[in-house]
Amino acid sequence: MSSVPESSSAAGPGGHVTAGPPASVTPFPGTVADGGTAAVAGPGGDRTSAAPAPGTGPTSLQTLRALDSGPRGLLESEAEIRLGRTGENVLPARRPVPWPRRFLRSLRDPFTSVLLCLGLVSALVSAWGTAGVILALVGVSCLLRSAEEHRADRSAAALRELVATTATVVRRASDDAPPLEREAPVADLVPGDVIRLRPGDLVPADVQLLRDGLTVHQSALTGESAPVAKRALDVPDPALSGAGPFAQPQWCFQGSSVTSGSGTAVIVATGGATRFAAAHDGRAGQRGTSAFDRSVQGISWTLIRFMLLTPPLVLMANAALRGRGLETLPFAVAVAVGLTPEMLPVIVTTTLARGAARLARTSGVIVKRLPALHDLGAVDVLCLDKTGTLTEDRPVVAEATDGMDRPDPDVLRWAAVSALWTLRLAELPSADALDEAVLDAAEECGPSAAGEVDPEAYEGVAVLPFDPVRRVATAVVRRPGRLGVHTLVTKGAVEAVLDRCVVGREERDRLLALADRKAETGLRLVAVARADRVARAGAYTPADERGLTFVGLVALRDVPAPSAADALGVLARRGVSVKVLTGDHPGTAARVCADLGLRPEGRPGPDDVVTADLVDALSDKELVRVADRASVFARCTPEHKARIVMALRAGGHTTGFLGDGVNDLPALHAADVGICPRNAVDVAREAADVVLAEKDLTAIDRAVLAGRRSSGNIATYLRITLSSNLGNVIAMLTAGLMLPFLPMLPAQVLVQNLCFDAAQLAFAFERPAASVVRRPTVLRPRDFLRFITGFGLLNAAADLATFGVLALALHNAPGDGGETAFHAGWFTENLLTQALVMILLRTGRTAAERRAGGPLRTAAAGLAAVGVVLPLTPLGPLLGMSALPPLYYLLLASVLGLYAIGLTAARRRYERRHLPDADPVREDLVREDEEERAGR
């Protein structure tokens, strides 16, 4: 099929290969690293005069000359020299990071760094108990982060499992020896090697076809579901000007597979220089900051400002007003520790791990990176490909019409005759999906009536399988009773079939226009033609595909997945918008999305679909606006998908991406949370944060619900803990300035924190409010600051009111008895107010949910009991506390009652202003949905 003969002198006179370095060929026409025009480099890297015209790819002869090779292949000795120079044809592996370095790198987290500093300062002031607890929590946090980073280093090793292990290479032992084909390890292939490709082969490197033609599945690289035709390019084709690398017919890329046809190709790039390696290079493997990281860092820096400000204020105030010096440093450190939610790493890990374990047990969904479960709960945009998610991975026949666009079942039956005998007689690696769809549709039509075509009545004689150059397949059949007659039934691309039919120019243009109108609606078209020939014993060739009679068109469409429409509706009600990023034709994508009700701004049609060409023309700021508005993006390459995802994140969205191929790796890394099905390629599973049991939107909905439940518990913990801690710190600072002694000893602060921390573990097991799952859960630092400031001041007011109670109850206490009693009284009040906060400050709950029991109510009751009983036990005097008079408890009950009333009123006001109005019907539906899923 190519004009490059086996005896071509592309490799120099006599086929001699020079000793210079092999040339480099730009395998992506139209662009080079500096953005200039692509050109072919000659031996030694010099630009040759054979460079292709701007915007077109090099021809076969130009590529062979640039690589200093020829159709007869390289010499074995030259191949060894090039292998030593270019290295093995394997994917580059990253050097693993040692564990100590990972552990130290984890300390860069701002919250962990502050905890470490507080722990070291506590040790310096001999607060060994506080230091031990804080440093232990720092160690746990760093170990968790180190373990997660270890997972990422295994991705490069898994990539080797996706590529072929051997390939058929053409080489010569000497200049005069004939070329011989042999199986060689893929790792030994070098640029300039000539290889043979056959059905079922994996393409071992980036290659350019020299002869023949074939079809390849490159969906792992582009996401395009249909096989793509490839052929040798003998002369520069101006029509390819501006086309992307995957649209060039002469290029085949590592990671794709041959579905039909065969060909001879020359290798132009190996190892780390291939397109396959570029899809997951070091930059692609570096995940950006996720929604969880951004939320925790924002809250952490808010706390850091408070904690860094607190100790100096305590020291300066006590020095100025009380004349105290460094003896108040332990108290100042204890106050800063009291503001710190030191249980945050434990609560977060326990909550997320419990949610992930439950999700794996009930839905088969595996969460590989625990913070990704929170990110799932915060997702408000989900990006995905349509194939296998919105549609089943198979086409079906939509209609069969004659040349006048009238329904005609005979068109379908003639197509079934061709498909049936093509599958039976041709040696194909796998059945063609279009042929199977045609046969299924013909079977559903039922038996043929008198005068209609009956596919079962014909016997196969020969078959000319589909190849990408002819773009048609022909079955030669005979019918018993019709002696001496063979019937050729041809089906394939509309234009290719019409070229073989006896039709006038006007009729041909009319039929092509009809086919174009149907294709724009998202239909795939197969033209059918036939002709009777005199029976013969000789073989049939493509030359016999002439003088055919046009029969009609068979239109096929993608089948929407049964659960897709319902799942899209559920996700929309959850506040998650779905955007389709596909490599398919814009019309195909538009039709599927219109069938499912997923329409950009409610208007179906290809004009509403954003194509990759438009994405390339937009600046980053313009793409942010377009990505926010559009729902469907077609003809997307891996880079387009990643850029669209990053634009959505730049627009303030928390983005999830569902992908299963190598082409999805950049987008999986660019998203806040990467999702893939269990049957995805190995590298996609390694790169993903969440692995689904199957590629199903319903499973994603369940994962989103689990993420929102876990995030809701974490948010509740942070609100309650921080507001309570802030109130205690304000009261403690005020008391420290008013009293002649420290309001609480450092040991008492530590014991109080440990009791509160133990009770807070119940947050990991609490059932969140049903309203939590109605919308994405996002931890916004400003919202938290507003919440903890308001309720912290209310808590501080209750603590300061306790001063009056203690002054009234202890005004006659002698000597040190008043000081120890004051410590006991404030210790009890602090734990009781914290127990009240745990119960009353859970926002967004119905009255029934507040009355229901649960681990949090049990923990709050235990915390209150410890606050009342501990000062009365033998541990009380050891901690510097003594028994309190009965009058104190009566007065304290009054203070707590007023505090509970004020807390409830403030919570209701907050819910009215900051939480959406509750929809009772919708609330019931959400609650029933939660209970049903919990039962399963």
KAQUIRA-V170278 format. One record per run of one state. SS is the DSSP state (2 for helix, 1 for strand, 0 for the rest). FROM is the first residue (numbers start at 0). TO is the last residue. Records with the same first field share a line. If there is no record, write none. Layout:
BEGIN
SS: FROM-TO ; FROM-TO
END
This chain:
BEGIN
0: 0-11 ; 15-23 ; 25-38 ; 41-41 ; 45-45 ; 47-58 ; 66-72 ; 86-97 ; 108-108 ; 124-126 ; 152-153 ; 162-164 ; 172-178 ; 188-192 ; 197-200 ; 202-204 ; 217-217 ; 222-226 ; 231-236 ; 240-243 ; 247-249 ; 252-255 ; 269-269 ; 273-273 ; 278-280 ; 285-289 ; 321-324 ; 339-342 ; 363-364 ; 367-369 ; 378-379 ; 384-385 ; 387-389 ; 401-405 ; 407-407 ; 425-431 ; 444-453 ; 464-470 ; 479-483 ; 492-492 ; 499-499 ; 501-503 ; 520-522 ; 534-540 ; 544-546 ; 560-562 ; 573-575 ; 581-584 ; 595-598 ; 602-604 ; 608-608 ; 617-618 ; 629-630 ; 634-636 ; 650-653 ; 658-660 ; 670-671 ; 677-680 ; 687-688 ; 692-695 ; 738-744 ; 765-768 ; 774-779 ; 809-813 ; 840-845 ; 851-853 ; 872-872 ; 878-884 ; 914-918 ; 935-935
2: 12-14 ; 42-44 ; 59-65 ; 75-85 ; 98-107 ; 109-123 ; 127-151 ; 154-161 ; 185-187 ; 218-221 ; 237-239 ; 244-246 ; 270-272 ; 274-277 ; 281-284 ; 290-320 ; 325-338 ; 343-362 ; 370-377 ; 408-424 ; 432-443 ; 454-456 ; 493-498 ; 504-519 ; 541-543 ; 563-572 ; 585-594 ; 599-601 ; 605-607 ; 611-616 ; 619-628 ; 637-649 ; 661-669 ; 681-686 ; 696-737 ; 745-764 ; 769-773 ; 780-808 ; 814-839 ; 846-850 ; 854-871 ; 873-877 ; 885-913 ; 919-934
1: 24-24 ; 39-40 ; 46-46 ; 73-74 ; 165-171 ; 179-184 ; 193-196 ; 201-201 ; 205-216 ; 227-230 ; 250-251 ; 256-268 ; 365-366 ; 380-383 ; 386-386 ; 390-400 ; 406-406 ; 457-463 ; 471-478 ; 484-491 ; 500-500 ; 523-533 ; 547-559 ; 576-580 ; 609-610 ; 631-633 ; 654-657 ; 672-676 ; 689-691
END
